[in-house]
Amino acid sequence: MQKEAYINSSVDNGIATIEFFHPSSNSLPGAILNKLATIITSVSEQADVKVLILQSGGEKAFCAGASFDELIAIKTEAEGLAFFSGFAKVINAMRKSTKLIIGRIQGKAVGGGVGLVSATDYAIATIDASVKLSELAVGIGPFVVGPAVERKTGTSGFTQLAIDATMWRSADWAKQYGLYAEVHSNVGEVDAAVKALSERLAKSSPEAMAELKKAFWAGTEHWDMLLTERAAISGRLVLSDFTRNAINSFKAK
């Protein structure tokens, strides 16, 4: 029986773990995105939380990005803006969190999923965690996640991902371009590395980590407005016949 979508959060010895899941390769409908942003913000504000782990359920994909079912259902620019603003809210919640965020990346990341990886402060991945920005292939572009991806990979890495929207880049490529901090050969090794780092950080100075976080994200203070503007571009483009046809052909595969 297919499991239903969920978001779970827990706190243990100063380490908060937020896990999201969707049966369609952890793709993210608007309701999940909005809930995820709210939970990241509320957990970050808890005094007993020292560090945050972001992960997804299941063993294969980390996150398949936007929900095709919701994309195809968008009928107006306002609806498009509302949907793509979900990704903006999550990225901004991660950016504004005073807690360092470790990403546990057990599998492939596509589109908005690459944006989530980019918004973590330290991503630990398996060798199977290839990445792809598929947006151009369906007639839109990685406008909302772009600033986060480019901040991590530089303009060259972001340009490669954005232009060749059908090519998977390996986990080693992602590490070379700064998207991943570590790449391990299996999930067990990833979990051990995430556990070790989170436990070390939970014993570190909260004030020092908060100041580090602020320094890491310096220069992004305008992202509330920027990512909303970018969401409006995607929200307009998703209404095109090109995008409708491309999404339908992807769903038919």
Salt bridges, closest charged atoms under 4 A:
ASP69 OD1 - LYS251 NZ 2.72
ASP121 OD2 - LYS213 NZ 2.68
GLU182 OE1 - HIS184 NE2 2.79
GLU189 OE1 - HIS184 ND1 3.80
ASP191 OD1 - ARG104 NE 2.50
GLU199 OE2 - LYS195 NZ 2.85
GLU211 OE2 - LYS214 NZ 3.61
ASP224 OD1 - ARG95 NH2 3.30
ASP224 OD2 - LYS96 NZ 2.77
